[in-house]
């Protein structure tokens, strides 16, 4: 995942979670609880994407460093 797609995926996860919670709150009359729940889930999903991308970049960096040393 490159930096540009990561920059889009984080806000989309947060906004998507908030919209789902807002829609469910309006439909079920549970305001603001489902909005807050799904907003929190969206934030967690966005942060999870950042952590996953950072660990993948670190692993790629270690792999390239190891191959540079072997040459």
C-alpha positions as CSV (number, residue, x, y, z in Angstrom):
1,X,0.0,0.0,0.0
2,X,1.6,3.2,-1.0
3,X,1.4,6.5,0.8
4,X,-1.3,8.0,-1.4
5,X,-3.7,5.1,-1.0
6,X,-3.0,5.1,2.7
7,X,-3.9,8.7,2.8
8,X,-7.3,7.9,1.3
9,X,-8.0,4.7,3.2
10,X,-7.8,6.2,6.7
11,X,-10.3,9.0,6.2
12,X,-12.6,6.8,4.2
13,X,-12.6,4.2,7.0
14,X,-13.5,6.9,9.6
15,X,-16.2,8.6,7.4
16,X,-17.6,5.2,6.3
17,X,-17.9,4.0,9.9
18,X,-19.5,7.3,10.9
19,X,-22.0,7.2,8.0
20,X,-23.0,3.6,8.8
21,X,-23.5,4.5,12.5
22,X,-25.5,7.6,11.6
23,X,-27.8,5.7,9.2
24,X,-28.4,2.9,11.7
25,X,-29.1,5.4,14.5
26,X,-31.7,7.2,12.3
27,X,-33.3,3.9,11.3
28,X,-33.3,2.3,14.8
29,X,-33.7,5.4,17.0
30,X,-30.6,4.6,19.0
31,X,-28.8,8.0,18.7
32,X,-25.9,8.6,19.3
33,X,-24.7,5.1,20.4
34,X,-24.4,3.3,17.0
35,X,-22.8,6.4,15.5
36,X,-20.2,6.5,18.2
37,X,-19.6,2.7,18.0
38,X,-19.1,2.7,14.3
39,X,-17.1,5.9,14.4
40,X,-14.8,4.1,16.8
41,X,-14.6,1.0,14.6
42,X,-13.7,3.2,11.6
43,X,-10.9,4.9,13.6
44,X,-9.6,1.5,14.6
45,X,-9.8,0.2,11.0
46,X,-7.9,3.3,9.8
47,X,-5.2,2.9,12.4
48,X,-5.0,-0.8,11.6
49,X,-4.3,0.1,8.0
50,X,-1.5,2.4,9.0
51,X,0.1,-0.2,11.3
52,X,-0.2,-2.9,8.6
53,X,1.4,-0.6,6.0
54,X,4.2,0.4,8.3
55,X,5.0,-3.2,9.2
56,X,5.0,-4.1,5.6
57,X,7.3,-1.2,4.7
58,X,9.7,-2.2,7.5
59,X,9.7,-5.8,6.3
60,X,10.5,-4.7,2.8
61,X,13.2,-2.4,4.1
62,X,14.8,-5.3,6.0
63,X,14.7,-7.5,3.0
64,X,16.3,-5.0,0.8
65,X,19.0,-4.3,3.4
66,X,19.7,-8.0,3.7
67,X,20.1,-8.4,-0.1
68,X,22.3,-5.3,-0.2
69,X,24.7,-6.8,2.4
70,X,24.9,-10.1,0.5
71,X,26.1,-8.5,-2.7
